[in-house]
Amino acid sequence: MKNEKKLTAVLGASTNPTRYAYMAADRLHQHGHPIKLLSIKKGELFGEPFQNLRNKPDIEGVDTVTLYIGSDNLDEWQDYILSLNPKRIIFNPGTENEALASAAQAKGIETIEACTLVMLGTGQF
């Protein structure tokens, strides 16, 4: 089960190689996981263009949402994140948001406060 490839939406994607969102997208790509990159900025990584987060694009089949948007800014995106119907949401350090976590859990979505990079590195993704 751990080796299955999971469509992962990276919210807060960045083209800056020093940002954790970039590193996570890179590592997900290296591990063969299909990714959807969402950002309020324009960009492209690994042949995958950024989708404009403001447009709240409909994405089918999302297994995991990994968050790289500060916790104070997540309220704006809560309904959209939940509308993706992911199996789980990873709250990376600095993205913890009790309201979103509670709403997700109420919908049966697993919430994890963890680091996507560590999860990938230790085979827990």
C-alpha positions in Angstrom: 0.0 0.0 0.0 2.9 2.4 0.8 4.2 2.0 -2.7 1.0 3.1 -4.5 1.3 6.3 -6.4 -0.9 9.0 -4.9 -2.2 12.1 -6.8 -1.0 14.9 -4.5 -2.1 18.5 -4.7 0.6 20.8 -3.5 -1.1 24.0 -2.2 1.3 26.9 -2.1 3.6 25.6 -4.8 6.8 27.6 -5.5 9.4 27.7 -8.2 12.0 28.8 -5.6 14.3 25.8 -4.9 14.9 27.0 -1.4 11.2 26.7 -0.4 9.9 23.6 1.2 7.0 23.6 -1.3 9.4 23.3 -4.1 11.4 20.5 -2.3 8.3 18.6 -1.7 7.1 18.8 -5.3 10.6 17.7 -6.4 10.6 14.7 -4.0 7.1 13.7 -4.9 8.0 13.9 -8.6 11.2 11.8 -7.9 9.1 9.2 -6.1 6.8 9.0 -9.1 3.7 10.5 -7.5 1.5 12.5 -9.9 1.3 16.1 -8.7 -1.0 19.1 -9.2 0.6 22.3 -8.3 -1.6 25.1 -7.0 -0.4 28.6 -6.3 -1.5 32.2 -6.5 1.7 32.7 -8.5 2.5 31.6 -12.0 5.0 28.9 -12.6 5.8 25.4 -13.8 7.8 22.5 -12.3 8.7 19.2 -14.0 6.5 20.0 -16.9 3.5 20.5 -14.6 2.1 24.1 -14.9 0.8 25.8 -11.8 -2.9 26.0 -11.5 -4.2 29.3 -10.3 -5.4 28.7 -6.7 -7.7 31.7 -6.9 -9.7 29.9 -9.6 -10.2 27.0 -7.3 -9.7 24.4 -10.1 -11.7 21.2 -10.0 -9.2 18.3 -9.6 -10.5 14.7 -9.7 -8.9 11.8 -7.8 -6.9 13.7 -5.3 -5.5 11.3 -2.7 -3.4 13.8 -0.7 -3.4 17.6 -0.2 -0.1 18.8 1.2 -0.2 22.4 2.6 2.4 25.0 2.1 0.1 28.0 2.9 0.5 29.7 6.3 -2.1 28.6 8.9 -3.4 32.2 9.1 -4.2 32.2 5.3 -5.9 28.8 5.2 -9.4 29.9 6.2 -9.8 31.5 2.8 -9.1 28.1 1.1 -10.9 25.8 3.6 -14.0 25.2 1.5 -12.0 24.6 -1.7 -9.6 22.2 0.0 -12.5 20.2 1.4 -14.2 20.2 -2.1 -11.3 18.3 -3.5 -12.4 15.3 -1.3 -8.9 14.1 -0.5 -8.3 11.0 1.5 -5.9 13.0 3.7 -4.5 16.4 4.3 -0.9 16.9 5.4 -0.4 20.0 7.6 3.3 20.7 7.2 5.0 22.7 9.9 3.5 26.3 10.1 0.3 25.2 8.3 -1.5 23.8 11.4 -5.2 25.0 11.4 -7.6 23.6 13.9 -10.7 24.8 12.0 -9.7 23.1 8.8 -8.5 19.9 10.6 -11.9 19.7 12.4 -13.9 20.3 9.3 -11.8 17.7 7.4 -12.2 15.1 10.1 -15.9 15.7 10.2 -16.0 14.7 6.5 -13.9 11.5 7.2 -10.7 13.0 5.8 -7.5 11.9 7.6 -5.4 14.9 8.9 -1.7 14.6 9.6 0.5 17.2 11.2 3.8 16.1 9.7 6.4 17.0 7.1 5.9 15.7 3.6 9.6 15.6 3.0 10.2 13.4 6.1 7.2 11.2 5.3 8.7 10.6 1.8 12.2 10.0 3.2 11.1 7.5 5.7 8.6 5.6 3.5 5.6 6.8 5.5 4.0 8.7 2.6 
